[in-house]
Amino acid sequence: AVPVLASAVESEYRGRGIGGRLMTALLERVRNTGTGAIDLDTGSFNAVAVNLYHTQGFVDTGHYGEGIRMRIVFD
């Protein structure tokens, strides 16, 4: 089983790098637990989030409607 991640930054705090810092911290902690991978879903219309996840190492694994499923696999 692969956990599905759900996270968001309130609109008034976006554009400050908070999401990137949160994701970096989360992924660091998850790597240390021995978890093999994480999946997340986001909207294909949310280019900022898609770019953030790609820069963190997530890859697209599926598309459904306006959604994208992404996965990061830890070595």
All heavy atoms as a GROMACS GRO file, in nm:
protein
  565
    1ALA      N    1   0.084  -0.118   0.000
    1ALA     CA    2   0.000   0.000   0.000
    1ALA      C    3   0.089   0.124   0.000
    1ALA      O    4   0.190   0.129   0.068
    1ALA     CB    5  -0.090   0.001   0.121
    2VAL      N    6   0.047   0.224  -0.075
    2VAL     CA    7   0.119   0.351  -0.082
    2VAL      C    8   0.029   0.459  -0.023
    2VAL      O    9  -0.084   0.476  -0.068
    2VAL     CB   10   0.155   0.386  -0.228
    2VAL    CG1   11   0.221   0.522  -0.236
    2VAL    CG2   12   0.245   0.279  -0.288
    3PRO      N   13   0.077   0.530   0.081
    3PRO     CA   14  -0.005   0.637   0.138
    3PRO      C   15  -0.032   0.746   0.034
    3PRO      O   16   0.051   0.775  -0.050
    3PRO     CB   17   0.081   0.693   0.251
    3PRO     CG   18   0.186   0.589   0.277
    3PRO     CD   19   0.205   0.515   0.148
    4VAL      N   20  -0.150   0.808   0.042
    4VAL     CA   21  -0.184   0.921  -0.044
    4VAL      C   22  -0.172   1.048   0.041
    4VAL      O   23  -0.232   1.057   0.148
    4VAL     CB   24  -0.326   0.908  -0.102
    4VAL    CG1   25  -0.363   1.032  -0.180
    4VAL    CG2   26  -0.336   0.784  -0.189
    5LEU      N   27  -0.094   1.142  -0.007
    5LEU     CA   28  -0.066   1.265   0.065
    5LEU      C   29  -0.170   1.372   0.032
    5LEU      O   30  -0.206   1.390  -0.084
    5LEU     CB   31   0.073   1.316   0.023
    5LEU     CG   32   0.115   1.454   0.070
    5LEU    CD1   33   0.132   1.454   0.222
    5LEU    CD2   34   0.244   1.493   0.002
    6ALA      N   35  -0.218   1.443   0.134
    6ALA     CA   36  -0.309   1.556   0.113
    6ALA      C   37  -0.251   1.677   0.187
    6ALA      O   38  -0.227   1.670   0.307
    6ALA     CB   39  -0.448   1.526   0.165
    7SER      N   40  -0.224   1.785   0.116
    7SER     CA   41  -0.173   1.906   0.179
    7SER      C   42  -0.216   2.027   0.098
    7SER      O   43  -0.250   2.015  -0.020
    7SER     CB   44  -0.020   1.902   0.190
    7SER     OG   45   0.039   1.909   0.062
    8ALA      N   46  -0.212   2.143   0.161
    8ALA     CA   47  -0.249   2.267   0.094
    8ALA      C   48  -0.192   2.385   0.173
    8ALA      O   49  -0.164   2.373   0.291
    8ALA     CB   50  -0.400   2.280   0.082
    9VAL      N   51  -0.178   2.497   0.105
    9VAL     CA   52  -0.140   2.623   0.169
    9VAL      C   53  -0.254   2.720   0.144
    9VAL      O   54  -0.299   2.736   0.030
    9VAL     CB   55  -0.007   2.677   0.111
    9VAL    CG1   56   0.025   2.814   0.168
    9VAL    CG2   57   0.108   2.580   0.137
   10GLU      N   58  -0.302   2.783   0.249
   10GLU     CA   59  -0.410   2.881   0.236
   10GLU      C   60  -0.371   2.988   0.135
   10GLU      O   61  -0.254   3.029   0.128
   10GLU     CB   62  -0.441   2.945   0.371
   10GLU     CG   63  -0.501   2.851   0.472
   10GLU     CD   64  -0.646   2.815   0.441
   10GLU    OE1   65  -0.714   2.889   0.368
   10GLU    OE2   66  -0.691   2.711   0.491
   11SER      N   67  -0.468   3.034   0.058
   11SER     CA   68  -0.441   3.126  -0.053
   11SER      C   69  -0.365   3.252  -0.011
   11SER      O   70  -0.277   3.298  -0.084
   11SER     CB   71  -0.571   3.164  -0.125
   11SER     OG   72  -0.660   3.225  -0.035
   12GLU      N   73  -0.393   3.307   0.105
   12GLU     CA   74  -0.324   3.429   0.145
   12GLU      C   75  -0.177   3.409   0.178
   12GLU      O   76  -0.102   3.506   0.190
   12GLU     CB   77  -0.396   3.498   0.262
   12GLU     CG   78  -0.397   3.420   0.391
   12GLU     CD   79  -0.523   3.339   0.411
   12GLU    OE1   80  -0.592   3.306   0.313
   12GLU    OE2   81  -0.553   3.307   0.527
   13TYR      N   82  -0.133   3.282   0.191
   13TYR     CA   83   0.007   3.253   0.222
   13TYR      C   84   0.084   3.197   0.103
   13TYR      O   85   0.203   3.170   0.114
   13TYR     CB   86   0.015   3.155   0.339
   13TYR     CG   87  -0.045   3.213   0.465
   13TYR    CD1   88  -0.171   3.172   0.508
   13TYR    CD2   89   0.021   3.311   0.538
   13TYR    CE1   90  -0.228   3.226   0.622
   13TYR    CE2   91  -0.036   3.365   0.653
   13TYR     CZ   92  -0.160   3.322   0.694
   13TYR     OH   93  -0.216   3.376   0.806
   14ARG      N   94   0.017   3.181  -0.010
   14ARG     CA   95   0.083   3.124  -0.128
   14ARG      C   96   0.182   3.223  -0.187
   14ARG      O   97   0.172   3.344  -0.168
   14ARG     CB   98  -0.021   3.084  -0.232
   14ARG     CG   99  -0.104   2.968  -0.184
   14ARG     CD  100  -0.205   2.923  -0.286
   14ARG     NE  101  -0.293   2.824  -0.225
   14ARG     CZ  102  -0.418   2.806  -0.256
   14ARG    NH1  103  -0.474   2.879  -0.350
   14ARG    NH2  104  -0.490   2.716  -0.194
   15GLY      N  105   0.281   3.170  -0.259
   15GLY     CA  106   0.381   3.253  -0.324
   15GLY      C  107   0.495   3.294  -0.233
   15GLY      O  108   0.578   3.376  -0.270
   16ARG      N  109   0.503   3.235  -0.115
   16ARG     CA  110   0.608   3.269  -0.018
   16ARG      C  111   0.706   3.154   0.004
   16ARG      O  112   0.789   3.161   0.093
   16ARG     CB  113   0.545   3.307   0.115
   16ARG     CG  114   0.451   3.425   0.107
   16ARG     CD  115   0.394   3.458   0.241
   16ARG     NE  116   0.288   3.558   0.229
   16ARG     CZ  117   0.222   3.606   0.332
   16ARG    NH1  118   0.248   3.565   0.454
   16ARG    NH2  119   0.128   3.696   0.312
   17GLY      N  120   0.691   3.047  -0.073
   17GLY     CA  121   0.781   2.932  -0.057
   17GLY      C  122   0.741   2.838   0.055
   17GLY      O  123   0.814   2.743   0.084
   18ILE      N  124   0.628   2.862   0.116
   18ILE     CA  125   0.584   2.780   0.229
   18ILE      C  126   0.558   2.636   0.184
   18ILE      O  127   0.600   2.541   0.250
   18ILE     CB  128   0.459   2.840   0.297
   18ILE    CG1  129   0.495   2.975   0.359
   18ILE    CG2  130   0.401   2.745   0.400
   18ILE    CD1  131   0.375   3.057   0.403
   19GLY      N  132   0.488   2.620   0.072
   19GLY     CA  133   0.457   2.485   0.023
   19GLY      C  134   0.583   2.405  -0.006
   19GLY      O  135   0.592   2.287   0.028
   20GLY      N  136   0.681   2.469  -0.066
   20GLY     CA  137   0.808   2.401  -0.096
   20GLY      C  138   0.880   2.359   0.030
   20GLY      O  139   0.932   2.247   0.040
   21ARG      N  140   0.883   2.447   0.129
   21ARG     CA  141   0.950   2.414   0.256
   21ARG      C  142   0.876   2.303   0.329
   21ARG      O  143   0.938   2.212   0.385
   21ARG     CB  144   0.964   2.538   0.343
   21ARG     CG  145   1.065   2.637   0.287
   21ARG     CD  146   1.105   2.746   0.386
   21ARG     NE  147   0.994   2.822   0.439
   21ARG     CZ  148   0.943   2.932   0.382
   21ARG    NH1  149   0.993   2.978   0.270
   21ARG    NH2  150   0.841   2.995   0.439
   22LEU      N  151   0.742   2.310   0.328
   22LEU     CA  152   0.665   2.203   0.392
   22LEU      C  153   0.688   2.068   0.323
   22LEU      O  154   0.705   1.966   0.390
   22LEU     CB  155   0.516   2.237   0.388
   22LEU     CG  156   0.468   2.345   0.484
   22LEU    CD1  157   0.323   2.383   0.453
   22LEU    CD2  158   0.481   2.298   0.628
   23MET      N  159   0.686   2.070   0.189
   23MET     CA  160   0.706   1.946   0.115
   23MET      C  161   0.846   1.889   0.139
   23MET      O  162   0.863   1.769   0.159
   23MET     CB  163   0.680   1.969  -0.034
   23MET     CG  164   0.686   1.843  -0.116
   23MET     SD  165   0.564   1.717  -0.072
   23MET     CE  166   0.412   1.801  -0.110
   24THR      N  167   0.947   1.975   0.139
   24THR     CA  168   1.084   1.930   0.164
   24THR      C  169   1.094   1.866   0.302
   24THR      O  170   1.152   1.757   0.318
   24THR     CB  171   1.182   2.047   0.152
   24THR    OG1  172   1.178   2.095   0.016
   24THR    CG2  173   1.324   2.006   0.186
   25ALA      N  174   1.036   1.931   0.403
   25ALA     CA  175   1.040   1.877   0.539
   25ALA      C  176   0.964   1.745   0.550
   25ALA      O  177   1.010   1.649   0.612
   25ALA     CB  178   0.984   1.979   0.638
   26LEU      N  179   0.847   1.739   0.487
   26LEU     CA  180   0.767   1.618   0.489
   26LEU      C  181   0.841   1.502   0.424
   26LEU      O  182   0.849   1.392   0.480
   26LEU     CB  183   0.634   1.640   0.418
   26LEU     CG  184   0.550   1.514   0.399
   26LEU    CD1  185   0.493   1.469   0.532
   26LEU    CD2  186   0.441   1.536   0.299
   27LEU      N  187   0.896   1.528   0.306
   27LEU     CA  188   0.966   1.420   0.235
   27LEU      C  189   1.089   1.373   0.311
   27LEU      O  190   1.120   1.253   0.312
   27LEU     CB  191   1.003   1.466   0.094
   27LEU     CG  192   0.883   1.492   0.002
   27LEU    CD1  193   0.931   1.545  -0.132
   27LEU    CD2  194   0.797   1.369  -0.015
   28GLU      N  195   1.158   1.463   0.377
   28GLU     CA  196   1.273   1.425   0.460
   28GLU      C  197   1.230   1.331   0.572
   28GLU      O  198   1.292   1.228   0.596
   28GLU     CB  199   1.337   1.551   0.519
   28GLU     CG  200   1.449   1.525   0.614
   28GLU     CD  201   1.580   1.491   0.545
   28GLU    OE1  202   1.593   1.520   0.426
   28GLU    OE2  203   1.668   1.435   0.612
   29ARG      N  204   1.121   1.364   0.638
   29ARG     CA  205   1.072   1.280   0.747
   29ARG      C  206   1.026   1.144   0.695
   29ARG      O  207   1.052   1.041   0.755
   29ARG     CB  208   0.959   1.349   0.822
   29ARG     CG  209   1.009   1.474   0.895
   29ARG     CD  210   0.910   1.527   0.987
   29ARG     NE  211   0.931   1.457   1.114
   29ARG     CZ  212   0.860   1.480   1.222
   29ARG    NH1  213   0.762   1.566   1.219
   29ARG    NH2  214   0.885   1.415   1.333
   30VAL      N  215   0.956   1.144   0.583
   30VAL     CA  216   0.906   1.019   0.527
   30VAL      C  217   1.022   0.929   0.485
   30VAL      O  218   1.020   0.809   0.508
   30VAL     CB  219   0.811   1.046   0.409
   30VAL    CG1  220   0.776   0.918   0.336
   30VAL    CG2  221   0.685   1.115   0.458
   31ARG      N  222   1.124   0.988   0.422
   31ARG     CA  223   1.242   0.908   0.383
   31ARG      C  224   1.300   0.834   0.503
   31ARG      O  225   1.346   0.721   0.490
   31ARG     CB  226   1.350   0.998   0.323
   31ARG     CG  227   1.329   1.032   0.180
   31ARG     CD  228   1.448   1.113   0.125
   31ARG     NE  229   1.422   1.151  -0.011
   31ARG     CZ  230   1.371   1.267  -0.049
   31ARG    NH1  231   1.345   1.360   0.040
   31ARG    NH2  232   1.350   1.293  -0.176
   32ASN      N  233   1.299   0.899   0.617
   32ASN     CA  234   1.358   0.841   0.738
   32ASN      C  235   1.272   0.734   0.803
   32ASN      O  236   1.316   0.668   0.896
   32ASN     CB  237   1.390   0.952   0.839
   32ASN     CG  238   1.499   1.044   0.791
   32ASN    OD1  239   1.588   1.004   0.716
   32ASN    ND2  240   1.493   1.169   0.832
   33THR      N  241   1.149   0.715   0.756
   33THR     CA  242   1.061   0.613   0.815
   33THR      C  243   1.070   0.480   0.743
   33THR      O  244   1.013   0.382   0.789
   33THR     CB  245   0.913   0.657   0.811
   33THR    OG1  246   0.869   0.661   0.675
   33THR    CG2  247   0.892   0.791   0.879
   34GLY      N  248   1.137   0.479   0.628
   34GLY     CA  249   1.144   0.357   0.551
   34GLY      C  250   1.029   0.338   0.454
   34GLY      O  251   1.017   0.234   0.390
   35THR      N  252   0.942   0.438   0.442
   35THR     CA  253   0.833   0.432   0.345
   35THR      C  254   0.892   0.426   0.205
   35THR      O  255   0.985   0.499   0.174
   35THR     CB  256   0.741   0.556   0.359
   35THR    OG1  257   0.686   0.554   0.491
   35THR    CG2  258   0.631   0.557   0.256
   36GLY      N  259   0.838   0.341   0.121
   36GLY     CA  260   0.893   0.322  -0.013
   36GLY      C  261   0.851   0.425  -0.115
   36GLY      O  262   0.926   0.456  -0.208
   37ALA      N  263   0.732   0.482  -0.098
   37ALA     CA  264   0.681   0.576  -0.198
   37ALA      C  265   0.563   0.653  -0.141
   37ALA      O  266   0.503   0.612  -0.043
   37ALA     CB  267   0.637   0.502  -0.324
   38ILE      N  268   0.532   0.766  -0.204
   38ILE     CA  269   0.413   0.845  -0.171
   38ILE      C  270   0.343   0.879  -0.302
   38ILE      O  271   0.408   0.916  -0.400
   38ILE     CB  272   0.449   0.976  -0.100
   38ILE    CG1  273   0.506   0.950   0.038
   38ILE    CG2  274   0.326   1.067  -0.088
   38ILE    CD1  275   0.548   1.076   0.109
   39ASP      N  276   0.212   0.869  -0.302
   39ASP     CA  277   0.128   0.917  -0.412
   39ASP      C  278   0.059   1.045  -0.368
   39ASP      O  279   0.028   1.062  -0.249
   39ASP     CB  280   0.019   0.816  -0.448
   39ASP     CG  281   0.070   0.702  -0.533
   39ASP    OD1  282   0.190   0.698  -0.562
   39ASP    OD2  283  -0.014   0.617  -0.570
   40LEU      N  284   0.033   1.133  -0.462
   40LEU     CA  285  -0.052   1.249  -0.434
   40LEU      C  286  -0.134   1.280  -0.557
   40LEU      O  287  -0.102   1.238  -0.668
   40LEU     CB  288   0.030   1.371  -0.389
   40LEU     CG  289   0.129   1.435  -0.485
   40LEU    CD1  290   0.060   1.524  -0.587
   40LEU    CD2  291   0.229   1.518  -0.406
   41ASP      N  292  -0.243   1.350  -0.535
   41ASP     CA  293  -0.331   1.395  -0.643
   41ASP      C  294  -0.334   1.546  -0.643
   41ASP      O  295  -0.334   1.608  -0.536
   41ASP     CB  296  -0.474   1.344  -0.623
   41ASP     CG  297  -0.486   1.193  -0.634
   41ASP    OD1  298  -0.402   1.132  -0.702
   41ASP    OD2  299  -0.581   1.138  -0.577
   42THR      N  300  -0.336   1.605  -0.760
   42THR     CA  301  -0.352   1.748  -0.775
   42THR      C  302  -0.429   1.775  -0.903
   42THR      O  303  -0.445   1.685  -0.985
   42THR     CB  304  -0.217   1.822  -0.773
   42THR    OG1  305  -0.238   1.962  -0.758
   42THR    CG2  306  -0.135   1.795  -0.898
   43GLY      N  307  -0.473   1.897  -0.920
   43GLY     CA  308  -0.544   1.934  -1.041
   43GLY      C  309  -0.447   1.970  -1.152
   43GLY      O  310  -0.349   2.041  -1.128
   44SER      N  311  -0.474   1.924  -1.273
   44SER     CA  312  -0.388   1.958  -1.386
   44SER      C  313  -0.389   2.108  -1.413
   44SER      O  314  -0.294   2.162  -1.470
   44SER     CB  315  -0.431   1.881  -1.511
   44SER     OG  316  -0.566   1.909  -1.542
   45PHE      N  317  -0.492   2.178  -1.368
   45PHE     CA  318  -0.505   2.322  -1.384
   45PHE      C  319  -0.416   2.398  -1.285
   45PHE      O  320  -0.395   2.518  -1.301
   45PHE     CB  321  -0.650   2.365  -1.362
   45PHE     CG  322  -0.706   2.314  -1.231
   45PHE    CD1  323  -0.686   2.383  -1.113
   45PHE    CD2  324  -0.775   2.194  -1.228
   45PHE    CE1  325  -0.734   2.333  -0.993
   45PHE    CE2  326  -0.825   2.144  -1.108
   45PHE     CZ  327  -0.804   2.214  -0.990
   46ASN      N  328  -0.363   2.329  -1.184
   46ASN     CA  329  -0.283   2.393  -1.080
   46ASN      C  330  -0.135   2.384  -1.115
   46ASN      O  331  -0.059   2.307  -1.057
   46ASN     CB  332  -0.312   2.327  -0.944
   46ASN     CG  333  -0.256   2.407  -0.829
   46ASN    OD1  334  -0.172   2.494  -0.847
   46ASN    ND2  335  -0.301   2.375  -0.709
   47ALA      N  336  -0.093   2.466  -1.212
   47ALA     CA  337   0.044   2.459  -1.265
   47ALA      C  338   0.149   2.484  -1.158
   47ALA      O  339   0.256   2.422  -1.161
   47ALA     CB  340   0.060   2.560  -1.379
   48VAL      N  341   0.120   2.569  -1.063
   48VAL     CA  342   0.217   2.598  -0.956
   48VAL      C  343   0.243   2.472  -0.874
   48VAL      O  344   0.357   2.436  -0.846
   48VAL     CB  345   0.170   2.715  -0.867
   48VAL    CG1  346   0.261   2.733  -0.747
   48VAL    CG2  347   0.164   2.844  -0.949
   49ALA      N  348   0.136   2.402  -0.835
   49ALA     CA  349   0.151   2.280  -0.757
   49ALA      C  350   0.219   2.171  -0.838
   49ALA      O  351   0.309   2.102  -0.788
   49ALA     CB  352   0.016   2.232  -0.706
   50VAL      N  353   0.178   2.155  -0.963
   50VAL     CA  354   0.239   2.052  -1.049
   50VAL      C  355   0.388   2.076  -1.060
   50VAL      O  356   0.470   1.984  -1.045
   50VAL     CB  357   0.172   2.050  -1.188
   50VAL    CG1  358   0.248   1.961  -1.284
   50VAL    CG2  359   0.026   2.004  -1.176
   51ASN      N  360   0.429   2.201  -1.081
   51ASN     CA  361   0.571   2.234  -1.090
   51ASN      C  362   0.643   2.205  -0.958
   51ASN      O  363   0.753   2.148  -0.958
   51ASN     CB  364   0.589   2.380  -1.130
   51ASN     CG  365   0.734   2.415  -1.150
   51ASN    OD1  366   0.803   2.354  -1.231
   51ASN    ND2  367   0.782   2.513  -1.075
   52LEU      N  368   0.582   2.242  -0.847
   52LEU     CA  369   0.643   2.215  -0.717
   52LEU      C  370   0.668   2.066  -0.699
   52LEU      O  371   0.777   2.024  -0.661
   52LEU     CB  372   0.554   2.268  -0.604
   52LEU     CG  373   0.592   2.223  -0.463
   52LEU    CD1  374   0.727   2.280  -0.422
   52LEU    CD2  375   0.484   2.261  -0.364
   53TYR      N  376   0.566   1.986  -0.725
   53TYR     CA  377   0.581   1.842  -0.706
   53TYR      C  378   0.686   1.784  -0.800
   53TYR      O  379   0.764   1.698  -0.759
   53TYR     CB  380   0.446   1.773  -0.723
   53TYR     CG  381   0.342   1.823  -0.625
   53TYR    CD1  382   0.212   1.844  -0.665
   53TYR    CD2  383   0.374   1.852  -0.493
   53TYR    CE1  384   0.116   1.890  -0.577
   53TYR    CE2  385   0.279   1.899  -0.404
   53TYR     CZ  386   0.151   1.918  -0.446
   53TYR     OH  387   0.056   1.965  -0.359
   54HIS      N  388   0.690   1.829  -0.924
   54HIS     CA  389   0.793   1.781  -1.016
   54HIS      C  390   0.932   1.817  -0.966
   54HIS      O  391   1.024   1.735  -0.973
   54HIS     CB  392   0.771   1.837  -1.156
   54HIS     CG  393   0.658   1.771  -1.230
   54HIS    ND1  394   0.593   1.833  -1.334
   54HIS    CD2  395   0.599   1.650  -1.216
   54HIS    CE1  396   0.499   1.752  -1.380
   54HIS    NE2  397   0.500   1.641  -1.310
   55THR      N  398   0.950   1.939  -0.916
   55THR     CA  399   1.083   1.978  -0.866
   55THR      C  400   1.123   1.900  -0.742
   55THR      O  401   1.242   1.885  -0.715
   55THR     CB  402   1.092   2.130  -0.838
   55THR    OG1  403   0.999   2.164  -0.735
   55THR    CG2  404   1.067   2.212  -0.962
   56GLN      N  405   1.025   1.848  -0.669
   56GLN     CA  406   1.054   1.767  -0.551
   56GLN      C  407   1.083   1.622  -0.588
   56GLN      O  408   1.123   1.544  -0.503
   56GLN     CB  409   0.937   1.774  -0.453
   56GLN     CG  410   0.918   1.910  -0.390
   56GLN     CD  411   1.018   1.940  -0.281
   56GLN    OE1  412   1.079   1.850  -0.223
   56GLN    NE2  413   1.038   2.067  -0.252
   57GLY      N  414   1.060   1.584  -0.714
   57GLY     CA  415   1.090   1.449  -0.757
   57GLY      C  416   0.970   1.362  -0.788
   57GLY      O  417   0.985   1.243  -0.821
   58PHE      N  418   0.850   1.416  -0.778
   58PHE     CA  419   0.730   1.340  -0.813
   58PHE      C  420   0.720   1.327  -0.964
   58PHE      O  421   0.760   1.418  -1.038
   58PHE     CB  422   0.604   1.410  -0.761
   58PHE     CG  423   0.582   1.395  -0.613
   58PHE    CD1  424   0.641   1.483  -0.524
   58PHE    CD2  425   0.501   1.294  -0.564
   58PHE    CE1  426   0.621   1.472  -0.387
   58PHE    CE2  427   0.480   1.282  -0.427
   58PHE     CZ  428   0.540   1.371  -0.339
   59VAL      N  429   0.667   1.216  -1.010
   59VAL     CA  430   0.642   1.194  -1.153
   59VAL      C  431   0.494   1.160  -1.172
   59VAL      O  432   0.431   1.101  -1.084
   59VAL     CB  433   0.731   1.082  -1.213
   59VAL    CG1  434   0.878   1.121  -1.207
   59VAL    CG2  435   0.708   0.950  -1.142
   60ASP      N  436   0.440   1.198  -1.286
   60ASP     CA  437   0.300   1.169  -1.317
   60ASP      C  438   0.284   1.019  -1.338
   60ASP      O  439   0.364   0.957  -1.408
   60ASP     CB  440   0.257   1.240  -1.445
   60ASP     CG  441   0.265   1.392  -1.435
   60ASP    OD1  442   0.307   1.444  -1.331
   60ASP    OD2  443   0.230   1.459  -1.534
   61THR      N  444   0.181   0.963  -1.276
   61THR     CA  445   0.154   0.821  -1.295
   61THR      C  446   0.016   0.796  -1.354
   61THR      O  447  -0.014   0.684  -1.392
   61THR     CB  448   0.166   0.743  -1.162
   61THR    OG1  449   0.073   0.797  -1.067
   61THR    CG2  450   0.307   0.750  -1.107
   62GLY      N  451  -0.066   0.901  -1.361
   62GLY     CA  452  -0.198   0.885  -1.420
   62GLY      C  453  -0.272   1.016  -1.426
   62GLY      O  454  -0.245   1.109  -1.350
   63HIS      N  455  -0.366   1.023  -1.520
   63HIS     CA  456  -0.450   1.141  -1.538
   63HIS      C  457  -0.595   1.095  -1.537
   63HIS      O  458  -0.628   0.991  -1.592
   63HIS     CB  459  -0.417   1.211  -1.670
   63HIS     CG  460  -0.278   1.265  -1.674
   63HIS    ND1  461  -0.250   1.397  -1.653
   63HIS    CD2  462  -0.158   1.204  -1.694
   63HIS    CE1  463  -0.119   1.416  -1.660
   63HIS    NE2  464  -0.061   1.300  -1.686
   64TYR      N  465  -0.680   1.173  -1.473
   64TYR     CA  466  -0.824   1.141  -1.467
   64TYR      C  467  -0.899   1.273  -1.462
   64TYR      O  468  -0.874   1.356  -1.375
   64TYR     CB  469  -0.856   1.055  -1.346
   64TYR     CG  470  -0.809   1.116  -1.216
   64TYR    CD1  471  -0.895   1.194  -1.140
   64TYR    CD2  472  -0.678   1.098  -1.172
   64TYR    CE1  473  -0.852   1.252  -1.023
   64TYR    CE2  474  -0.634   1.157  -1.055
   64TYR     CZ  475  -0.721   1.234  -0.981
   64TYR     OH  476  -0.677   1.293  -0.865
   65GLY      N  477  -0.982   1.298  -1.558
   65GLY     CA  478  -1.054   1.426  -1.564
   65GLY      C  479  -0.955   1.540  -1.559
   65GLY      O  480  -0.863   1.548  -1.640
   66GLU      N  481  -0.970   1.627  -1.460
   66GLU     CA  482  -0.876   1.737  -1.440
   66GLU      C  483  -0.771   1.706  -1.336
   66GLU      O  484  -0.697   1.793  -1.291
   66GLU     CB  485  -0.952   1.864  -1.401
   66GLU     CG  486  -1.039   1.918  -1.512
   66GLU     CD  487  -1.102   2.052  -1.478
   66GLU    OE1  488  -1.076   2.106  -1.369
   66GLU    OE2  489  -1.180   2.101  -1.560
   67GLY      N  490  -0.761   1.580  -1.296
   67GLY     CA  491  -0.667   1.541  -1.192
   67GLY      C  492  -0.544   1.470  -1.246
   67GLY      O  493  -0.545   1.413  -1.354
   68ILE      N  494  -0.439   1.479  -1.168
   68ILE     CA  495  -0.314   1.409  -1.196
   68ILE      C  496  -0.275   1.333  -1.070
   68ILE      O  497  -0.276   1.388  -0.961
   68ILE     CB  498  -0.199   1.506  -1.230
   68ILE    CG1  499  -0.232   1.593  -1.350
   68ILE    CG2  500  -0.069   1.428  -1.256
   68ILE    CD1  501  -0.129   1.702  -1.375
   69ARG      N  502  -0.242   1.207  -1.085
   69ARG     CA  503  -0.184   1.129  -0.975
   69ARG      C  504  -0.033   1.130  -0.997
   69ARG      O  505   0.016   1.110  -1.107
   69ARG     CB  506  -0.239   0.986  -0.976
   69ARG     CG  507  -0.171   0.885  -0.888
   69ARG     CD  508  -0.196   0.893  -0.738
   69ARG     NE  509  -0.330   0.914  -0.692
   69ARG     CZ  510  -0.411   0.819  -0.645
   69ARG    NH1  511  -0.374   0.693  -0.642
   69ARG    NH2  512  -0.531   0.850  -0.600
   70MET      N  513   0.040   1.158  -0.890
   70MET     CA  514   0.186   1.165  -0.895
   70MET      C  515   0.244   1.073  -0.788
   70MET      O  516   0.180   1.046  -0.686
   70MET     CB  517   0.236   1.307  -0.871
   70MET     CG  518   0.190   1.406  -0.974
   70MET     SD  519   0.250   1.569  -0.928
   70MET     CE  520   0.259   1.644  -1.088
   71ARG      N  521   0.367   1.029  -0.812
   71ARG     CA  522   0.434   0.942  -0.716
   71ARG      C  523   0.581   0.981  -0.704
   71ARG      O  524   0.644   1.016  -0.802
   71ARG     CB  525   0.423   0.796  -0.760
   71ARG     CG  526   0.498   0.700  -0.667
   71ARG     CD  527   0.476   0.556  -0.704
   71ARG     NE  528   0.338   0.521  -0.661
   71ARG     CZ  529   0.287   0.401  -0.672
   71ARG    NH1  530   0.355   0.304  -0.728
   71ARG    NH2  531   0.164   0.378  -0.630
   72ILE      N  532   0.631   0.971  -0.583
   72ILE     CA  533   0.774   0.979  -0.560
   72ILE      C  534   0.815   0.847  -0.494
   72ILE      O  535   0.747   0.799  -0.403
   72ILE     CB  536   0.814   1.100  -0.472
   72ILE    CG1  537   0.964   1.115  -0.465
   72ILE    CG2  538   0.750   1.095  -0.335
   72ILE    CD1  539   1.012   1.247  -0.403
   73VAL      N  540   0.921   0.788  -0.544
   73VAL     CA  541   0.973   0.662  -0.491
   73VAL      C  542   1.105   0.692  -0.424
   73VAL      O  543   1.192   0.760  -0.481
   73VAL     CB  544   0.992   0.558  -0.604
   73VAL    CG1  545   1.053   0.430  -0.548
   73VAL    CG2  546   0.859   0.530  -0.673
   74PHE      N  547   1.120   0.645  -0.302
   74PHE     CA  548   1.243   0.666  -0.227
   74PHE      C  549   1.338   0.550  -0.249
   74PHE      O  550   1.297   0.435  -0.252
   74PHE     CB  551   1.211   0.681  -0.078
   74PHE     CG  552   1.115   0.794  -0.051
   74PHE    CD1  553   0.985   0.766  -0.012
   74PHE    CD2  554   1.153   0.926  -0.068
   74PHE    CE1  555   0.895   0.869   0.012
   74PHE    CE2  556   1.064   1.029  -0.044
   74PHE     CZ  557   0.935   1.001  -0.005
   75ASP      N  558   1.463   0.581  -0.263
   75ASP     CA  559   1.566   0.477  -0.288
   75ASP      C  560   1.591   0.391  -0.168
   75ASP      O  561   1.587   0.412  -0.061
   75ASP     CB  562   1.697   0.541  -0.332
   75ASP     CG  563   1.681   0.612  -0.466
   75ASP    OD1  564   1.602   0.566  -0.548
   75ASP    OD2  565   1.748   0.715  -0.485
   0.00000   0.00000   0.00000
